[in-house]
């Protein structure tokens, strides 16, 4: 009597192995798709958290008396300040948050925004996002600020900030 596998036994084992491999491949493909979705959502959250941190630190480290808010309309303000927080390696930059065509920009320069001239001064403009509302509210004591940003995708940032110089 010979010891070995018959052709039927080999065919059954190959069929079972094929079925297992199909399920493993399907599981692997599903994991890759879900990972892409999670990575995209994580990147969106990271960007949103960076915006929250940037606006908070800008106002928190603003110099005493340098914050100026210009009321444009009921959904839009322009914010001017000098801060010790820089995204572009400037020392004590002037930072302006301005909304144009429902787009929020952060302008950083060494000189006050009103004196900007493209021939003399260098400045950096960072696009923050599409916004429905950008408002700054000040307290009666003028040392506490409430930042209210509503983005086009209905995400909101509401921050109560008291600059360091005011403590």
Rosetta silent file (secondary structure, phi, psi, omega in degrees, C-alpha in Angstrom):
SEQUENCE: XXXXXXXXXXXXXXXXXXXXXXXXXXXXXXXXXXXXXXXXXXXXXXXXXXXXXXXXXXXXXXXXXXXXXXXXXXXXXXXXXXXXXXXXXXXXXXXXXXXXXXXXXXXXXXXXXXXXXXXXXXXXXXXXXXXXXXXXXXXXXXXXXXXXXXXXXXXXXXXXXXXXXXX
SCORE:     score description
SCORE:     0.000 S_00000001
   1 L     0.000  130.957 -178.669    0.000    0.000    0.000 S_00000001
   2 L   -85.638  142.797  175.829    1.376    3.386   -1.020 S_00000001
   3 L  -101.533  123.336 -179.293    1.471    6.289    1.407 S_00000001
   4 L   171.257 -176.435 -178.814    0.486    9.568   -0.204 S_00000001
   5 L  -101.454  143.492  175.350   -2.349   11.867   -1.171 S_00000001
   6 L   -83.824  166.142  179.948   -4.890   11.104   -3.800 S_00000001
   7 H   -62.877  -37.722  179.077   -5.769   13.563   -6.526 S_00000001
   8 H   -63.898  -43.101  179.368   -9.169   14.251   -4.914 S_00000001
   9 H   -62.604  -41.424  177.662   -7.545   15.098   -1.575 S_00000001
  10 H   -65.053  -41.403  179.731   -5.160   17.525   -3.283 S_00000001
  11 H   -64.256  -40.992  179.051   -8.005   19.181   -5.212 S_00000001
  12 H   -65.713  -43.382 -178.947  -10.057   19.641   -2.021 S_00000001
  13 H   -67.007  -37.608  177.494   -7.121   21.156   -0.121 S_00000001
  14 H   -66.646  -39.298  178.149   -6.328   23.545   -3.012 S_00000001
  15 H   -63.680  -45.459  178.747  -10.004   24.620   -3.144 S_00000001
  16 H   -63.069  -42.739  178.225  -10.101   25.276    0.602 S_00000001
  17 H   -62.603  -39.424  178.620   -6.827   27.222    0.382 S_00000001
  18 H   -63.952  -42.871  179.093   -8.230   29.296   -2.519 S_00000001
  19 H   -63.352  -43.071  178.023  -11.353   30.183   -0.541 S_00000001
  20 H   -62.139  -42.493 -179.755   -9.247   31.246    2.456 S_00000001
  21 H   -64.503  -37.855  177.942   -7.010   33.378    0.206 S_00000001
  22 H   -62.869  -44.701  179.184  -10.041   35.146   -1.338 S_00000001
  23 H   -66.494  -38.129  177.624  -11.348   36.083    2.120 S_00000001
  24 H   -64.652  -42.387  179.009   -7.896   37.244    3.237 S_00000001
  25 H   -64.072  -43.406  178.683   -7.525   39.428    0.146 S_00000001
  26 H   -60.440  -43.465  178.569  -11.005   40.936    0.656 S_00000001
  27 H   -63.439  -43.691  179.333  -10.173   41.715    4.298 S_00000001
  28 H   -62.314  -42.514  178.999   -6.840   43.266    3.309 S_00000001
  29 H   -65.135  -41.308  178.147   -8.526   45.459    0.660 S_00000001
  30 H   -63.864  -38.754  178.193  -11.196   46.604    3.157 S_00000001
  31 H   -64.314  -41.853  178.453   -8.514   47.527    5.695 S_00000001
  32 H   -62.621  -41.365  179.181   -6.683   49.623    3.089 S_00000001
  33 H   -65.029  -46.239 -179.268   -9.873   51.500    2.177 S_00000001
  34 H   -66.212  -34.349  176.886  -10.742   52.206    5.814 S_00000001
  35 H   -63.310  -40.181  178.128   -7.161   53.331    6.517 S_00000001
  36 H   -62.398  -42.758  179.007   -7.399   55.887    3.697 S_00000001
  37 H   -63.365  -44.808 -179.901  -10.644   57.248    5.149 S_00000001
  38 H   -64.993  -38.706  179.078   -9.140   57.461    8.643 S_00000001
  39 H   -65.707  -42.639  177.897   -6.001   59.177    7.360 S_00000001
  40 H   -61.730  -44.602  179.432   -8.069   61.783    5.467 S_00000001
  41 H   -65.842  -38.059  178.137  -10.197   62.482    8.542 S_00000001
  42 H   -64.624  -41.815  178.657   -7.101   62.696   10.742 S_00000001
  43 H   -64.083  -39.463  177.175   -5.485   65.194    8.367 S_00000001
  44 H   -63.513  -44.039  178.457   -8.626   67.350    8.394 S_00000001
  45 H   -64.789  -40.169  178.674   -8.688   67.288   12.200 S_00000001
  46 H   -60.962  -43.755  179.413   -4.966   68.077   12.374 S_00000001
  47 H   -63.072  -43.923  179.558   -5.437   71.121   10.132 S_00000001
  48 H   -62.855  -43.212  178.988   -8.381   72.316   12.206 S_00000001
  49 H   -65.975  -35.931  177.025   -6.421   71.862   15.458 S_00000001
  50 H   -64.947  -39.120  178.041   -3.437   73.753   13.989 S_00000001
  51 H   -64.370  -44.497  178.169   -5.731   76.667   13.106 S_00000001
  52 H   -60.048  -44.902 -178.848   -7.139   76.684   16.641 S_00000001
  53 H   -66.063  -43.396 -177.910   -3.659   76.623   18.147 S_00000001
  54 H   -61.701  -48.448 -179.325   -2.313   79.312   15.803 S_00000001
  55 H   -65.317  -39.114  179.974   -5.130   81.778   16.485 S_00000001
  56 H   -64.415  -48.103 -177.658   -4.972   81.105   20.220 S_00000001
  57 H   -68.376  -37.276  176.699   -1.200   81.587   20.478 S_00000001
  58 H   -56.471  -50.451 -178.919   -1.281   84.702   18.266 S_00000001
  59 H   -72.627  -36.096 -179.082   -3.746   86.420   20.582 S_00000001
  60 H   -63.451  -37.142 -176.572   -2.244   84.970   23.766 S_00000001
  61 L  -101.448   16.337  178.169    1.211   86.380   22.996 S_00000001
  62 E   -68.089  144.897  178.885    0.013   89.703   21.562 S_00000001
  63 L   -70.980  147.918 -178.759    1.746   92.770   22.943 S_00000001
  64 L   -57.652  124.127  177.468   -0.163   94.915   25.388 S_00000001
  65 L    81.012    1.117 -177.072   -2.273   97.464   23.548 S_00000001
  66 L   -90.657  -11.329 -177.177   -1.354   96.223   20.071 S_00000001
  67 L   -79.819  123.778  178.299   -4.647   94.448   19.346 S_00000001
  68 E  -130.426  127.951 -179.695   -6.921   96.465   17.082 S_00000001
  69 E  -113.773  125.085  176.600  -10.230   95.165   15.768 S_00000001
  70 E  -107.869  119.544 -179.652  -11.890   96.821   12.778 S_00000001
  71 E   -79.550  114.353  179.474  -15.582   95.965   12.396 S_00000001
  72 E   -87.323  -54.947  175.320  -16.298   95.365    8.704 S_00000001
  73 E  -156.784 -168.656 -173.575  -19.874   94.045    8.934 S_00000001
  74 L   -69.407  -16.919 -179.962  -21.958   91.732   11.133 S_00000001
  75 L  -116.898    4.935 -172.804  -20.035   88.605   10.032 S_00000001
  76 E  -147.554  128.507  172.585  -16.568   89.961    9.399 S_00000001
  77 E  -124.112  162.404  170.957  -13.888   91.771   11.363 S_00000001
  78 E  -117.201  133.178 -175.297  -10.253   92.524   10.600 S_00000001
  79 E  -114.585  125.164  176.823   -7.761   91.873   13.382 S_00000001
  80 E  -116.287  140.408  176.427   -4.420   93.697   13.685 S_00000001
  81 E  -165.300  162.213  168.976   -1.813   92.920   16.360 S_00000001
  82 E  -113.599  132.030 -173.278    1.844   92.609   17.166 S_00000001
  83 E  -136.500  164.353  174.595    2.746   89.276   18.697 S_00000001
  84 L   -94.202    0.781  179.399    5.760   87.250   19.702 S_00000001
  85 L   -94.385  124.824 -179.206    4.376   84.230   17.813 S_00000001
  86 L  -130.268  137.867  173.433    5.718   83.801   14.291 S_00000001
  87 L   -93.177  -14.684 -172.497    5.099   81.144   11.676 S_00000001
  88 L  -125.256   30.623  173.487    7.805   82.534    9.384 S_00000001
  89 L    58.733   44.278  173.435   10.740   83.162   11.739 S_00000001
  90 L  -105.288  150.806  177.129   10.219   86.853   12.279 S_00000001
  91 L   -93.410  122.917  179.574   10.987   88.586   15.544 S_00000001
  92 L    49.524   59.649 -176.521    7.923   90.286   17.039 S_00000001
  93 L   -74.135  159.992  169.195    5.922   90.260   13.795 S_00000001
  94 E   -92.817  130.447 -177.179    2.801   92.215   13.014 S_00000001
  95 E  -121.395  135.520  177.136   -0.043   89.827   12.260 S_00000001
  96 E  -127.908  131.102  171.110   -3.291   90.636   10.500 S_00000001
  97 E  -104.066  122.222 -175.286   -6.287   88.361   10.077 S_00000001
  98 E  -136.326  143.682  178.890   -8.320   89.546    7.120 S_00000001
  99 E  -111.583  124.828  175.161  -11.306   88.138    5.229 S_00000001
 100 E  -132.912  125.773  179.402  -11.601   88.681    1.483 S_00000001
 101 L    53.912   43.728  178.843  -14.253   86.936   -0.628 S_00000001
 102 L    63.393   22.482  176.051  -15.168   84.631    2.291 S_00000001
 103 E  -117.985  129.679 -179.260  -11.545   83.475    2.589 S_00000001
 104 E   -94.081  128.911  179.791   -9.630   84.028    5.832 S_00000001
 105 E  -122.433  149.959  172.577   -5.969   84.995    5.493 S_00000001
 106 E  -116.036  119.854 -178.880   -3.204   85.526    8.030 S_00000001
 107 E  -109.035  127.668 -179.874   -0.646   88.145    6.978 S_00000001
 108 E  -121.750  130.613 -178.402    2.672   88.288    8.834 S_00000001
 109 E  -150.833  168.680  177.134    5.205   91.085    8.393 S_00000001
 110 L   -83.316  -15.206 -176.613    7.872   93.044   10.252 S_00000001
 111 L  -121.681  157.376  178.442    5.939   96.308    9.879 S_00000001
 112 L   -55.546  146.256 -174.702    2.350   97.260   10.637 S_00000001
 113 H   -58.348  -33.359 -177.994   -0.077   96.131    7.966 S_00000001
 114 H   -66.607  -19.507 -179.141   -1.110   99.675    7.059 S_00000001
 115 H   -99.742   11.750 -176.399    2.473  100.377    5.932 S_00000001
 116 L   -66.723  132.175  173.190    2.796   97.336    3.677 S_00000001
 117 L  -140.199  127.736 -174.062    4.397   97.974    0.349 S_00000001
 118 L   -65.398  -18.034 -179.279    5.405   95.070   -1.854 S_00000001
 119 L   -85.875  -29.534 -175.734    8.580   96.853   -2.914 S_00000001
 120 L  -101.545  -40.565 -171.282    9.937   97.605    0.587 S_00000001
 121 L  -109.451  145.924  172.310    8.562   95.018    2.972 S_00000001
 122 L   -99.959  143.118  178.423    8.437   91.283    2.858 S_00000001
 123 E  -148.075  157.452  178.037    5.346   89.586    4.149 S_00000001
 124 E  -120.390  137.024  179.144    3.852   86.129    4.144 S_00000001
 125 E  -115.524  125.224  177.724    0.211   85.346    3.548 S_00000001
 126 E  -112.539  127.857  175.880   -1.246   82.104    4.873 S_00000001
 127 E   -81.077  122.814 -178.192   -4.653   80.896    3.685 S_00000001
 128 E   -90.419  -46.123 -179.686   -6.587   79.717    6.732 S_00000001
 129 E   162.797  172.074  175.300   -9.825   78.559    5.132 S_00000001
 130 E   -81.568  128.604 -174.579  -13.196   79.486    3.670 S_00000001
 131 E  -126.347  150.395  170.198  -15.292   81.189    6.323 S_00000001
 132 E   -93.539  -34.320 -175.644  -18.852   82.316    6.851 S_00000001
 133 E  -146.411  138.305  172.036  -17.976   84.405    9.896 S_00000001
 134 E  -139.479  103.878 -176.011  -14.848   85.869   11.520 S_00000001
 135 E  -128.328  144.656  174.008  -15.642   88.005   14.559 S_00000001
 136 E  -122.668  125.178  176.818  -13.624   89.329   17.498 S_00000001
 137 E  -112.600  139.235  178.640  -15.451   90.508   20.595 S_00000001
 138 E  -112.639  148.784  177.581  -13.747   92.479   23.357 S_00000001
 139 L   -79.398  170.127 -179.869  -14.778   92.684   26.983 S_00000001
 140 L   -65.311  -28.302  178.265  -15.574   95.983   28.677 S_00000001
 141 L   -79.685   -6.193  178.368  -12.188   95.838   30.402 S_00000001
 142 L    63.477   21.768  179.532  -10.590   95.526   26.923 S_00000001
 143 L  -126.517    4.110  174.846   -8.329   92.690   28.042 S_00000001
 144 L  -125.563  133.119 -176.606  -10.350   89.580   27.225 S_00000001
 145 E  -120.421  141.992  174.846  -11.122   88.616   23.638 S_00000001
 146 E  -115.490  117.236 -179.610  -13.642   86.175   22.241 S_00000001
 147 E   -99.259  126.185 -178.290  -12.709   84.793   18.835 S_00000001
 148 E  -126.920  109.712  178.417  -15.601   83.396   16.788 S_00000001
 149 E  -121.586  128.077  173.925  -14.807   81.705   13.470 S_00000001
 150 E  -119.761  119.326 -178.124  -17.359   79.751   11.463 S_00000001
 151 E   -85.365  163.411 -179.066  -15.990   77.865    8.480 S_00000001
 152 L   -63.291  -26.764  179.100  -17.899   77.054    5.305 S_00000001
 153 L   -87.366   17.386  176.671  -17.976   73.366    6.268 S_00000001
 154 L    69.803   11.957  171.618  -19.905   74.387    9.442 S_00000001
 155 L   -80.628  147.584 -176.844  -16.973   73.803   11.795 S_00000001
 156 E  -129.067  148.463  170.087  -16.617   76.475   14.450 S_00000001
 157 E  -124.197  122.548  173.197  -13.872   77.870   16.625 S_00000001
 158 E  -128.735  116.403 -176.704  -14.892   79.832   19.688 S_00000001
 159 E  -129.902  136.104  172.892  -12.024   80.819   21.964 S_00000001
 160 E  -103.086  122.167 -171.688  -11.858   83.073   25.005 S_00000001
 161 E  -131.684  133.842  172.577   -8.366   84.542   25.218 S_00000001
 162 L  -119.394  113.033 -178.036   -6.623   86.833   27.670 S_00000001
 163 L   -57.373  148.926 -179.654   -3.189   87.932   26.361 S_00000001
 164 H   -55.177  -42.093 -176.872   -0.168   87.237   28.583 S_00000001
 165 H   -61.205  -18.175 -177.502    0.690   90.929   28.873 S_00000001
 166 H   -86.262   -9.845 -177.438   -2.649   91.498   30.566 S_00000001
 167 L   -76.663    0.000    0.000   -1.929   89.170   33.525 S_00000001
